[in-house]
Amino acid sequence: MTNDLAEMDFQQFWRRLQQLGLNAYEARSYLVLIGHPRFKALELAARAHVPRQKIYEVLDSLVEKGFAQVVQEKTKLFSAIEPGLAIPGYLARRAQTLQQEITEQARMADGLVDDLAGAYSRGQGGRGTLDFLRIVSEPGQIATQYRKMLAEVTTDYAEFSRPPYAVDPLDEQLVKQARARGVKCRLLMQAGTLDEEHRHRLEDYVAAGVEVRELDSLPMKLALFDSREGMIALLDPIVTKPSWTAVMFAHAGMIEAMQGLFESYWLRAATLVSRAAS
């Protein structure tokens, strides 16, 4: 198909260009252009096996994406942009476009969440007696709910923390922010999971007024907020890859029971020992 690219190489490059975002006709045309100084549109169509009625659309797209340029002589000719310029430039423009789209979607999502929340509350009004329980298994949703409750806590926050983490409290500034608001914060860590980096970060928490203790083993992941709502995360015993299912609850009896469980483990735990002190 081209003098400069063996058929096997051509097919490989053709597929890789499509993975970057060019369509089949665009990728084939660009590869043919690379092997020659310049082409008329219809000459390129024949060489690249692109339908004649499609070639101008393909070339316009390649010019727009930065893979080809127009050389104006007696007739319009097309040549390839050097790959070292074309590919990075194309990816940079795609990244900018995607970021703009994500930013716009996030802006629209904020309003949509508020608008739909009311409709959801009204629509779920007749769910029955289990309104105080919600089960969530998607890690991103668990993380979002955890952050929301931690950001809104006003008086006390207590947590059993053990891996694998959907949200690692050691990586979250929300704990320090809660403590700065005057919230009583207590973290009970599973001792065997603490590496040096995590231990140093926990020492920073202690310096900020967060109470931290550690115990060899914890039965579950548990977080309690303001004695009014909480989250339990249980490890799925069936799947091979560790996976958590979270139960969000706002039930007075369950809150009381979970607070009792937390206090019993808290009293058995040892205060975090600073490595500097030891």
N, C-alpha and C positions, 0 to 999 in steps of 0.2 A: 504493500500500500504506500510505502514511502521508501526512498532510497537510503535513508539514514537510520531507520529503526527496523530491526529484525521483527518478523511477525510476532514472535513470542514476547519480545520487549514491548511492542506496540500494544498488544492485548493487555499486558500487565499495567502499563502506563494509562491506558484507556480506562481501565477499571478504577485505578487509584484517583484519577482526575474526577471521576463520577462520585467517588466517596467524598471528595472535597466539596462537591456541590454543582459541578457542571453536568449538563445532561449529556446523553450519548452522542448526539450530533455535535455539540459544542466541544466535547473532549476529543472526538475524532478530528474535527477541523483544526483544533489547536495543535494537535500532534503533527498533522500534515504541514501546517504553517511553520512549525519549528524546523522542519527539514528543508525548507526552501526560503529564499530571500523575500519573495512576494508573489502574490497570486491575484488574478482577476477572480471575481466572485464565482462565475460559472465554471472556471477552471478548477477552483477549489472544490466545488460541488462534485465534479466528476472524480477528482482524486480521493476525496473523503467519503464518497458514496452517500452524499446528502442530497435529498430530492431538490431539484432546481428551484421549485417554488418555496423551499424552506431556507435556502442558503442565505438570503439577505437578512432574514429574521435571526438566524444563527450568528451571522457576523455582527449584526447590531448588538446582540447580547454579549458576544465576546469583547467587543469594544467597550461596552458599558461596564463589564466586570473587570476590565483591565488586562485582558489576555491578548488583545489584538489592537492594531492601530491602522488608520487609513493613511496610505501614501498617495497623495494626489498628483498624478502626472496627466498625460493626455486622457487616460481613463483611470477610474478609481481602482487602486490596488490595495491589497491588505497584506500585512506582515505580522509576525508574532512578536509579542513583548517578551523580553528575556525572562525565563522562569524565575530567576532569583529576584526579580521585581514583581512579576505578575502574581505569583502565588502568595507571598507574604502580604502584599497590598490587598489582595482579594480577601484573605482571611481577616485582616485588620478591619476592613470595611464591614464584613459580615458580623464580626464581634461587636462593633459599634452599633450596628442596626439591631442585633439581638438584645443588647443592653438597653437600648432605647425602648424596644418593645416590652421588655421585662419591667422597666421602670413605669411605663404607661399602664401595663396590666396590674402592677402593684397598686398604683394610684386608683384605678377603677375598682380593684378588689376591696379596698378599704371601704368605699361607699357601698359596694354590693353586700359586704358582710353585714353592715349596719341595716341596710334595707331588708335583707332576707331574715335577719335575726328575729324581727317582730313576727314575720309570717311563720317562721319555724315554731316560735313559742305558741302562737295561736293554733297552728296545725297539730302540735304535739300535746295540746291541752287534754286530750282524752286518751292518752297512752295507758293510763291505768295506775296500778299501785307501785310500779317500779320506776317512777319518775326520778327517784333519788339515786338510781344506779345507771351507769353508762359503761359499756365495754368498748375499749379501743385497742386495736392490734397494730395499726399502722404506725411505725416509729416516728415519722414526722408529726403526726397528729398527737401522739403521746408527748413529744417534746414541746409542741405548741401549748398544750393544755397545762403542762408542768410550769412552763415559763409564765403563763397567764396567772396561775394561782400564786406563784412566788412573787410576781410583780404587784399583786393586789393584797398580799398579806399585811395585816396591820398590828397584830399583837404577838403571836407566837408561831414559830415554824419548827417542826421536828422531822427528821428524816433518817431512815435506815438507808445507807448508801452502799451498794455493792455492784460489781460488774456482772454482765456487760452493760454498759451505760447507754440508754437512749439519750439522756442529757447528763453529762458529767458535771455535777455541781462545782467541781474544782475548776472547771473552765468557764464558769458563769459568774459574771459580776453581780448578778441579781441577789445573791446571798449577802454580799457586802452592802449592797444598796438597802436591803431589808434591815440589816443591822443598823445602818446609819439612820434609818427612820425610827429606831427605837424598838424594833421587833426582837423578841427573845429568840435566838437561833441556836438550835442544837443539831449537830450532825453526829450520827453514830456510824462509823466506818467499819467495813470488814477488813481486818488488819492485814491479811495476806495479800491484799490487792494494792497496797500502797508502795509505789516505787519512790525513789528519791525526789523526783520532780513533784509528785503529788504531795509528799510529806512536807516539802518546803512551802508549797502553796497553802496547805492546811495550817502551817505555822503562821502564815500571813493572816489567815482567817482568825486564828486565836488572838493575834495582835489587834485585830479589828473588833474583838469582843464576842466572836462566835465561840460557843462551847463545843469542843470536839472530843469525842472519846472513840475508842476502838475495841472491837471484840473479835475473837477468832472466827466466828461464824454468825451469819444473820439468815433468818428463814426466808426472807422476801425483801423486795424493795417496797418501802412505805414512806409516804410523805403526808404530813398533817398540817393544816393551815387554820389558825384562828379558832380551833375547836369547833369548826362548823363544816369543813369539807376535807377530803383527803383522796389519796391515790394509792392503790396497791398494784404492784406489778409482779406477776408470777411467771416463772420460766416454764415454757412449754416442754413437757417431759417426753414428747413424742418425736419432734423433728430433730434431725442431726445437727443442724446449725442452730446455735442458741438464739431463741426468739422469746420476746416478752409479750404478754397480754396484760393490759392495764384495766383496772376497774376504778372508775371515778365514783365517789359516793358522797352524799350529803344527808346522812341519816344519823340522828342523835345517838341511838343505841350503838350503831357501828362505830361512830366516832369515839364513844366512851370506851368501847372494847379495845380499839386500836391504840388509844392513849394508854390504857392499862398495859397492853403488850409492850409499847415503847418504853414506858417507865420501868418495867421489870428488866428489860435488857439493858437500859441505861444504867441502872443501879449496879449491874454485874460488870459493866465495862470499865476499862482503865482510861484515865485521862491521857490524851495524846502527850507523849514525851518528846520535847524538843531535842533534836540531835545536838544542838549547840550546848544544851544543858547537860546532856548525857556524856 
